[in-house]
Amino acid sequence: MRAACFVLLASLALGVSANISCYQCTSNENPTCDANDDGALEAFKKTCTPLTEGTFKGNAAVGCRKITQSVEGVLSVVRECAYSGEPVDGLKKTGNHAIRIHYYQCENEKAGTPCNSVAGVFSPLSILSLIAIYLLH
């Protein structure tokens, strides 16, 4: 039974990672990027391509990110492909007193469907993965 659960979850994960699409935009350049509605964000949907430079050169995307930030009182949203890291839901990072960031990273549940549209983007696939790890131990 545990092996069957593992195979099922692994095949789901491989199907998801094969075609990762994310909303890619910044609200500083386009205010619509601030929306939490898939319909409003559709224009920003793009397939994540492997990186061509930097530390993670050649790496395929592992998920999507949404970053909400306040820099000296100016709020903005950044949506992008994620090339490293694990799913997180609202990790708070702070700089000095004028910088606050909330960081979300998710894994697409369905190939070609971005997961970084809503405020909380923790993926049910991630929860299933945690359950599989629990069952295998």
TIVO-912421 format. One line per 8 residues: their letters; for each residue x, y, z of C-alpha. Coordinates in nm, 2 decimals. Last residue first. Example, Ala and Ser with C-alpha at 12.3 -4.5 7.8 and 13.67 -1.06 7.14 Angstrom:
! TIVO-912421
SA	1.37/-0.11/0.71  1.23/-0.45/0.78 .
***
This chain:
! TIVO-912421
HLLYIAIL	0.86/0.61/0.76  0.69/0.56/0.42  0.35/0.68/0.55  0.49/1.00/0.69  0.68/1.08/0.37  0.36/1.01/0.17  0.16/1.25/0.40  0.42/1.52/0.35 .
SLISLPSF	0.40/1.47/-0.03  0.02/1.49/-0.01  0.06/1.83/0.18  0.29/1.95/-0.10  0.04/1.84/-0.36  -0.22/2.05/-0.17  -0.01/2.35/-0.26  0.06/2.64/-0.03 .
VGAVSNCP	-0.04/2.95/-0.22  -0.20/3.17/0.04  -0.26/3.52/-0.11  -0.40/3.38/-0.44  -0.26/3.38/-0.79  0.07/3.18/-0.76  -0.05/2.83/-0.85  -0.02/2.86/-1.23 .
TGAKENEC	-0.21/2.60/-1.44  0.01/2.45/-1.72  0.03/2.11/-1.54  -0.22/2.08/-1.26  -0.13/2.11/-0.89  0.14/2.36/-0.95  0.40/2.37/-0.67  0.39/2.67/-0.44 .
QYYHIRIA	0.61/2.95/-0.29  0.50/3.24/-0.08  0.71/3.52/0.06  0.59/3.80/0.28  0.83/4.10/0.28  0.87/4.40/0.51  1.12/4.69/0.46  1.10/5.02/0.64 .
HNGTKKLG	1.22/4.92/0.98  1.53/4.74/0.84  1.50/4.42/0.65  1.22/4.18/0.73  1.12/3.84/0.60  0.78/3.68/0.67  0.72/3.34/0.53  0.36/3.36/0.40 .
DVPEGSYA	0.30/3.00/0.29  0.62/2.81/0.19  0.68/2.54/-0.07  1.04/2.45/-0.10  1.34/2.63/-0.25  1.50/2.66/-0.59  1.40/2.77/-0.94  1.08/2.95/-0.86 .
CERVVSLV	0.89/3.12/-1.15  0.77/3.47/-1.08  0.50/3.69/-0.92  0.60/4.02/-0.76  0.35/4.23/-0.56  0.40/4.59/-0.44  0.33/4.81/-0.14  0.51/5.14/-0.10 .
GEVSQTIK	0.54/5.22/0.28  0.92/5.25/0.28  0.94/4.92/0.10  0.64/4.70/0.15  0.66/4.36/-0.02  0.43/4.09/-0.13  0.62/3.80/-0.30  0.44/3.54/-0.50 .
RCGVAANG	0.64/3.24/-0.62  0.59/2.95/-0.86  0.73/2.60/-0.87  1.04/2.38/-0.93  1.15/2.56/-1.24  1.41/2.39/-1.46  1.78/2.44/-1.38  2.02/2.51/-1.67 .
KFTGETLP	2.19/2.80/-1.48  2.10/2.79/-1.11  2.39/3.01/-0.99  2.34/3.26/-1.27  2.26/3.23/-1.64  2.03/3.06/-1.89  1.76/2.95/-1.65  1.53/2.68/-1.77 .
TCTKKFAE	1.19/2.81/-1.91  0.88/2.87/-1.70  0.57/2.88/-1.92  0.39/3.22/-1.90  0.07/3.35/-1.75  0.08/3.73/-1.72  -0.22/3.80/-1.94  -0.43/3.55/-1.74 .
LAGDDNAD	-0.38/3.76/-1.42  -0.73/3.92/-1.43  -0.89/3.59/-1.49  -0.70/3.41/-1.22  -0.81/3.66/-0.96  -0.58/3.77/-0.68  -0.51/4.10/-0.83  -0.18/4.29/-0.76 .
CTPNENST	-0.04/4.21/-1.10  -0.32/4.43/-1.24  -0.10/4.73/-1.12  0.15/4.67/-1.41  0.51/4.78/-1.38  0.52/4.83/-1.00  0.27/4.54/-0.97  0.53/4.30/-1.09 .
CQYCSINA	0.47/4.02/-1.33  0.51/3.65/-1.41  0.21/3.42/-1.34  0.35/3.08/-1.34  0.35/2.78/-1.58  0.53/2.46/-1.50  0.52/2.18/-1.76  0.72/1.87/-1.66 .
SVGLALSA	0.72/1.96/-1.29  0.35/1.88/-1.25  0.36/1.55/-1.43  0.66/1.44/-1.23  0.50/1.53/-0.90  0.18/1.34/-0.99  0.39/1.04/-1.09  0.58/1.06/-0.76 .
LLVFCAAR	0.25/1.08/-0.56  0.11/0.77/-0.73  0.43/0.57/-0.70  0.46/0.66/-0.33  0.10/0.57/-0.26  0.14/0.24/-0.43  0.46/0.17/-0.24  0.28/0.24/0.09 .
M	0.00/0.00/0.00 .
***
